[in-house]
Amino acid sequence: MLTLDSIISDRGSKYAVSGAPCRSGEEAKALLAQLNRNKKFARATHNSWGVICEEGPIKNDDGESGAGMIILRMLEREGLRDHLVVVTRWYGGKHLGGDRFRHVQACVEAYLGEVRG
């Protein structure tokens, strides 16, 4: 699993993005379990994710309402199928409002840039 750590820091919140090839919802759960073996990610406030696979689009906001849909839309635009993308946030104590959506987007863009090469 490729992880780009410390992508964004804003008002105490920190963001990272991870991803890996993934062909099903079950495989996505296994990859998330693998990510959460790292205590830093297990303690994160949110691990929002999305994947477009044969089962269709699958997402989980993990409490960061709307984040999974942003990830799915970006994967769809990129035409990236069978690939899980997870945006991790460690809450810093201050609400970010709409900026949190821009941060999720920036994380996914950074990941896609890395995958594209």
C-alpha positions as CSV (number, residue, x, y, z in Angstrom):
1,M,0.0,0.0,0.0
2,L,1.4,3.4,-1.1
3,T,1.1,6.1,1.6
4,L,1.8,9.8,1.3
5,D,2.0,11.1,4.8
6,S,1.7,14.7,6.0
7,I,0.2,16.0,2.8
8,I,-1.7,18.9,4.5
9,S,-1.7,20.5,7.9
10,D,-4.4,23.1,8.7
11,R,-5.4,24.4,12.1
12,G,-4.0,21.4,13.8
13,S,-5.7,18.8,11.5
14,K,-3.3,16.6,9.5
15,Y,-4.0,14.7,6.4
16,A,-2.4,11.7,4.6
17,V,-3.5,9.6,1.7
18,S,-3.0,5.9,0.9
19,G,-4.0,3.5,-1.8
20,A,-3.5,0.1,-3.5
21,P,-5.0,-2.0,-6.2
22,C,-8.3,-3.4,-5.0
23,R,-11.0,-5.5,-6.8
24,S,-13.8,-5.8,-4.2
25,G,-15.4,-4.5,-1.1
26,E,-13.9,-7.4,0.8
27,E,-10.4,-6.6,-0.5
28,A,-11.0,-3.0,0.5
29,K,-11.8,-4.1,4.1
30,A,-8.6,-6.2,4.2
31,L,-6.5,-3.3,2.9
32,L,-8.0,-1.0,5.6
33,A,-7.2,-3.5,8.2
34,Q,-3.6,-3.6,6.9
35,L,-3.5,0.2,7.1
36,N,-4.8,0.2,10.6
37,R,-2.1,-2.2,11.8
38,N,0.0,1.0,11.9
39,K,-1.1,2.5,15.2
40,K,-0.8,6.0,13.8
41,F,-3.6,5.3,11.3
42,A,-5.6,3.3,13.7
43,R,-5.8,6.3,16.0
44,A,-6.8,8.7,13.1
45,T,-10.1,10.5,13.5
46,H,-11.2,9.5,10.0
47,N,-10.1,7.0,7.3
48,S,-12.5,7.9,4.5
49,W,-12.2,5.8,1.3
50,G,-13.6,4.9,-2.1
51,V,-13.1,2.3,-4.8
52,I,-14.8,1.7,-8.1
53,C,-14.8,-2.0,-8.8
54,E,-16.9,-4.7,-10.5
55,E,-19.4,-4.5,-7.6
56,G,-19.8,-0.8,-8.4
57,P,-18.7,2.3,-6.5
58,I,-18.1,1.7,-2.8
59,K,-17.3,4.4,-0.3
60,N,-17.1,5.0,3.4
61,D,-17.0,8.5,5.0
62,D,-15.9,7.2,8.4
63,G,-17.6,10.2,10.0
64,E,-16.2,12.8,7.6
65,S,-19.5,13.4,5.9
66,G,-19.2,13.6,2.1
67,A,-15.5,12.7,1.8
68,G,-16.2,9.3,0.3
69,M,-18.2,10.8,-2.5
70,I,-15.4,13.3,-3.3
71,I,-13.0,10.4,-3.6
72,L,-15.3,8.4,-5.8
73,R,-16.0,11.4,-8.1
74,M,-12.2,11.9,-8.5
75,L,-11.6,8.3,-9.2
76,E,-14.4,8.3,-11.8
77,R,-13.0,11.5,-13.5
78,E,-9.5,9.9,-13.6
79,G,-11.0,6.6,-14.9
80,L,-9.2,4.7,-12.2
81,R,-11.0,1.5,-11.4
82,D,-10.0,-1.4,-9.1
83,H,-7.9,0.9,-6.9
84,L,-8.7,1.9,-3.3
85,V,-7.9,5.4,-2.1
86,V,-8.0,6.3,1.6
87,V,-7.8,9.8,2.9
88,T,-6.8,9.9,6.6
89,R,-7.5,12.9,8.9
90,W,-6.3,13.5,12.4
91,Y,-8.6,16.1,13.9
92,G,-6.7,19.1,15.3
93,G,-9.5,20.5,17.5
94,K,-10.8,23.2,15.2
95,H,-13.6,22.8,12.6
96,L,-12.4,23.4,9.1
97,G,-15.8,23.9,7.4
98,G,-15.7,23.6,3.6
99,D,-11.9,23.6,3.7
100,R,-12.0,19.9,4.7
101,F,-13.4,19.0,1.3
102,R,-10.7,20.9,-0.5
103,H,-8.1,19.1,1.6
104,V,-9.6,15.7,0.7
105,Q,-9.5,16.7,-2.9
106,A,-5.9,17.9,-2.6
107,C,-4.9,14.5,-1.0
108,V,-6.5,12.5,-3.8
109,E,-4.9,14.7,-6.4
110,A,-1.5,14.1,-4.8
111,Y,-2.1,10.4,-4.8
112,L,-3.2,10.3,-8.4
113,G,-0.2,12.3,-9.4
114,E,2.0,9.7,-7.7
115,V,0.2,6.8,-9.3
116,R,0.4,8.4,-12.8
117,G,4.1,8.8,-12.3
